[in-house]
Amino acid sequence: MYIRAKAPLRISFAGGGTDVPPFPEQEGGCVLSTTINHYAYGTLRPRKDKQIYIESVDFGASVSYSLKDQLEYDGKLDLAKVAISKLCGKATSGFDLFLHTDAPPGSGLGASSAMMVTLVGLLKEFRRLPLTDYETADLAYILERKELGIQGGIQDQYAAAFGGFNYIEFFADKVVVNPLRLAPDIINELHYNLLLCYTGRTRLGAQIIEDQVKRYQNSEENSLQALRNIKRITGEMKNALLRNRLNEFGGLLHEEWQNKKQMSKKISTIEIDELYNAALKEGAIGGKVTGAGGGGYLLFYCQFDRKRAVAEKMKEKGCVVTDFAFDPLGLQVWRVPG
């Protein structure tokens, strides 16, 4: 018997940064995002002994140890280690874990958090734990951000657990996921006009977020105002999307990116600015870097008759245009005969 799980990666349209503590506790944050058909995958194969073996295709790494061993978080497959430590404390048998994702680490699509959600999904099924989507997302957040101390926001775990188009609100004491009921013609037209490009450069999101938090805590006016503007823009983008005003949505995507860059000088780079400006010259209405910034994927909203020209320009400049589709489902877990 095998247990398999997959959790979708996400595209965050707006609100990133307002989900990073301490902003949600003090002013409340919100994010508009959707999940796509790129995933974090995991397979768990039970063993008859007390050994645990973990293999990650993405990192080309593996570890093996006994359930009796004291785990050390040393930067080698720590996401899996912390999940096993917290969820399998009373396990009586071992297992093998095989993990991989559809996007490179540091790409800005929330891959590490989707993997954390996948791990929680595998282990809750293995232990037959009755966790809701909210509990799964919250546990994944606690393990990644608090137990391991990995800098980042709250949105990715909830996007991966719930799936689909969501307007997610963050408060001092709770998170509220609001699924958006979008008509098929809105979803189809949005997908038709969006362009996702991989820059070929990964980024150190933790360093960017650390700089952003420091600026907020120091009450730097540019960063404070940018976060408040982004919170407002996120609500406006949600309304534009629901009302099928997609050109307005594209313009707000541009406005969000201009404000996001004010949160930290590390969010954009000379190369990213050149790519972005080149896309605008070819007819993109707006765009942004997905994730914390510094590299990863660029997302553009284009008029349908300019999308090809923008794509060709991005290819000319060394980017990889990436096909994707929206996925309405969040974490999925299933068993198969072994």
ZAMARGU-4260 file (C-alpha; in steps of 0.2 Angstrom, whole numbers, plus 5000, padded with zeros to 4 digits):
<rodrens>
0) 5000/5000/5000 | 5006/5017/4995 | 4999/5034/5001 | 5001/5048/4988 | 4997/5067/4990
5) 4999/5082/4979 | 4996/5101/4984 | 4995/5114/4970 | 5007/5129/4968 | 5000/5146/4967
10) 5000/5162/4958 | 4998/5177/4970 | 4990/5192/4961 | 4990/5204/4975 | 4992/5206/4994
15) 5009/5198/4996 | 5018/5206/5011 | 5002/5210/5020 | 5002/5192/5026 | 5019/5193/5034
20) 5019/5196/5053 | 5018/5208/5061 | 5007/5217/5048 | 4992/5205/5049 | 4991/5207/5068
25) 4992/5225/5068 | 4982/5231/5053 | 4975/5215/5045 | 4981/5208/5028 | 4973/5201/5013
30) 4978/5191/4997 | 4971/5187/4980 | 4977/5171/4973 | 4974/5156/4963 | 4981/5138/4962
35) 4988/5131/4946 | 4992/5114/4938 | 5010/5113/4945 | 5012/5103/4961 | 5022/5097/4976
40) 5021/5078/4976 | 5024/5065/4989 | 5023/5046/4991 | 5024/5037/5008 | 5027/5019/5007
45) 5026/5010/5025 | 5040/4999/5031 | 5039/4984/5043 | 5054/4991/5053 | 5057/5007/5062
50) 5068/5015/5049 | 5063/5031/5040 | 5070/5035/5023 | 5067/5052/5014 | 5072/5056/4996
55) 5070/5073/4987 | 5071/5074/4969 | 5072/5093/4969 | 5088/5094/4980 | 5095/5077/4975
60) 5097/5073/4993 | 5091/5058/5004 | 5092/5054/5023 | 5089/5039/5033 | 5087/5037/5052
65) 5077/5027/5065 | 5061/5032/5073 | 5071/5032/5090 | 5084/5044/5084 | 5084/5062/5089
70) 5081/5073/5074 | 5093/5087/5070 | 5087/5102/5059 | 5103/5104/5049 | 5096/5111/5033
75) 5095/5094/5024 | 5076/5090/5021 | 5071/5099/5036 | 5053/5101/5030 | 5050/5082/5030
80) 5060/5080/5047 | 5049/5093/5056 | 5033/5086/5049 | 5038/5068/5054 | 5043/5074/5072
85) 5027/5083/5075 | 5015/5070/5067 | 5023/5053/5070 | 5029/5054/5088 | 5019/5039/5092
90) 5022/5029/5076 | 5026/5011/5078 | 5033/5008/5061 | 5044/5017/5048 | 5041/5022/5030
95) 5049/5029/5015 | 5046/5046/5008 | 5048/5052/4990 | 5046/5070/4987 | 5047/5082/4971
100) 5039/5098/4964 | 5035/5105/4947 | 5045/5121/4950 | 5062/5124/4956 | 5065/5130/4974
105) 5065/5149/4976 | 5054/5151/4961 | 5041/5161/4969 | 5026/5150/4967 | 5025/5144/4985
110) 5033/5127/4981 | 5041/5125/4999 | 5024/5128/5008 | 5015/5117/4995 | 5027/5103/5000
115) 5024/5106/5018 | 5005/5104/5015 | 5009/5089/5005 | 5019/5081/5020 | 5005/5085/5032
120) 4993/5077/5020 | 5003/5061/5019 | 5007/5060/5037 | 4989/5063/5043 | 4983/5050/5031
125) 4996/5038/5038 | 4991/5041/5056 | 4973/5043/5051 | 4972/5060/5059 | 4955/5070/5056
130) 4962/5087/5051 | 4951/5100/5042 | 4958/5111/5028 | 4960/5125/5040 | 4969/5114/5053
135) 4981/5107/5039 | 4985/5124/5033 | 4988/5131/5050 | 4999/5116/5055 | 5009/5118/5039
140) 5012/5136/5043 | 5017/5133/5061 | 5029/5119/5056 | 5037/5129/5042 | 5037/5147/5049
145) 5038/5144/5068 | 5046/5127/5071 | 5059/5129/5058 | 5060/5148/5058 | 5059/5150/5039
150) 5054/5168/5035 | 5038/5171/5025 | 5020/5175/5025 | 5004/5165/5029 | 4996/5164/5012
155) 5005/5149/5003 | 4999/5136/5016 | 4981/5141/5014 | 4982/5142/4995 | 4989/5125/4994
160) 4977/5117/5006 | 4961/5125/4999 | 4965/5127/4981 | 4956/5138/4968 | 4953/5157/4967
165) 4953/5164/4984 | 4952/5181/4993 | 4961/5176/5010 | 4960/5188/5025 | 4973/5188/5039
170) 4969/5194/5056 | 4977/5194/5073 | 4968/5178/5079 | 4962/5170/5063 | 4963/5167/5044
175) 4947/5167/5033 | 4947/5159/5016 | 4934/5167/5004 | 4932/5156/4989 | 4928/5166/4973
180) 4913/5160/4962 | 4920/5166/4945 | 4910/5163/4930 | 4918/5151/4917 | 4920/5165/4904
185) 4930/5176/4917 | 4941/5161/4921 | 4944/5157/4902 | 4947/5175/4897 | 4959/5178/4912
190) 4969/5162/4907 | 4969/5167/4889 | 4977/5184/4893 | 4990/5179/4907 | 5008/5175/4903
195) 5019/5166/4915 | 5038/5167/4912 | 5052/5159/4922 | 5067/5171/4923 | 5079/5157/4926
200) 5085/5166/4942 | 5080/5159/4959 | 5079/5171/4974 | 5082/5171/4993 | 5065/5175/4999
205) 5069/5175/5017 | 5082/5189/5015 | 5069/5199/5006 | 5056/5196/5018 | 5068/5200/5033
210) 5072/5217/5025 | 5053/5220/5022 | 5049/5216/5040 | 5063/5227/5047 | 5057/5242/5037
215) 5039/5240/5043 | 5045/5238/5061 | 5056/5254/5059 | 5040/5263/5053 | 5048/5268/5037
220) 5035/5278/5028 | 5038/5271/5010 | 5036/5253/5016 | 5021/5257/5027 | 5012/5266/5014
225) 5016/5253/5001 | 5008/5239/5012 | 4993/5249/5015 | 4991/5253/4996 | 4993/5235/4992
230) 4980/5230/5004 | 4968/5242/4996 | 4973/5237/4978 | 4970/5219/4983 | 4952/5222/4987
235) 4950/5232/4971 | 4957/5218/4961 | 4945/5206/4968 | 4931/5217/4963 | 4937/5219/4946
240) 4939/5200/4944 | 4922/5197/4950 | 4914/5210/4938 | 4924/5204/4923 | 4934/5220/4921
245) 4950/5212/4916 | 4959/5226/4908 | 4956/5235/4925 | 4963/5220/4934 | 4978/5221/4923
250) 4981/5239/4927 | 4979/5235/4945 | 4992/5222/4943 | 5004/5235/4937 | 5000/5247/4952
255) 5002/5233/4964 | 5020/5229/4958 | 5025/5247/4959 | 5020/5248/4977 | 5028/5231/4981
260) 5044/5237/4975 | 5043/5251/4988 | 5043/5238/5002 | 5061/5233/5000 | 5075/5238/4988
265) 5079/5219/4986 | 5062/5215/4979 | 5067/5220/4961 | 5083/5220/4952 | 5090/5229/4937
270) 5087/5213/4926 | 5069/5211/4932 | 5066/5230/4929 | 5073/5228/4911 | 5062/5213/4908
275) 5046/5221/4915 | 5049/5237/4905 | 5052/5227/4889 | 5035/5218/4892 | 5026/5234/4894
280) 5033/5241/4878 | 5027/5226/4869 | 5009/5228/4875 | 5008/5220/4892 | 4995/5230/4903
285) 5003/5225/4919 | 5013/5212/4928 | 5023/5207/4943 | 5035/5195/4951 | 5027/5181/4959
290) 5032/5178/4977 | 5044/5188/4988 | 5053/5195/4973 | 5072/5195/4967 | 5069/5182/4954
295) 5058/5167/4950 | 5043/5169/4939 | 5036/5185/4930 | 5017/5186/4927 | 5010/5198/4914
300) 4992/5202/4909 | 4991/5206/4891 | 4979/5211/4878 | 4975/5195/4868 | 4983/5202/4852
305) 4999/5207/4861 | 5002/5192/4871 | 5012/5183/4858 | 5023/5198/4855 | 5026/5199/4874
310) 5030/5181/4875 | 5043/5182/4860 | 5051/5197/4868 | 5053/5187/4885 | 5060/5172/4876
315) 5072/5184/4866 | 5079/5190/4883 | 5081/5172/4890 | 5065/5169/4899 | 5056/5152/4898
320) 5037/5154/4894 | 5028/5142/4905 | 5011/5134/4901 | 4999/5132/4915 | 4981/5130/4919
325) 4970/5135/4934 | 4967/5121/4946 | 4951/5122/4958 | 4957/5109/4970 | 4968/5110/4985
330) 4977/5096/4994 | 4973/5079/4987 | 4978/5062/4996 | 4974/5045/4990 | 4979/5027/4993
335) 4985/5014/4980 | 4989/4996/4981 | 5008/4992/4983
</rodrens>
